[in-house]
């Protein structure tokens, strides 16, 4: 039972750090364009013409 004195505050601290990281990413605009990355993978930017020596 003595280990709970250590583990409960540690769990609360880790939860708080996760919440702060999520809010920081939300404020930085990480989740603004959810469909852009999904459709960007389907299209090529440029067509390459490789020449063989």
Buried (B, 14 or more C-beta within 10 A) or exposed (E): EEEEEEEEEEEEEEEEEEEEEEEEEEEEEEEEEEEEEEEEEEEEEEEEEEEEE
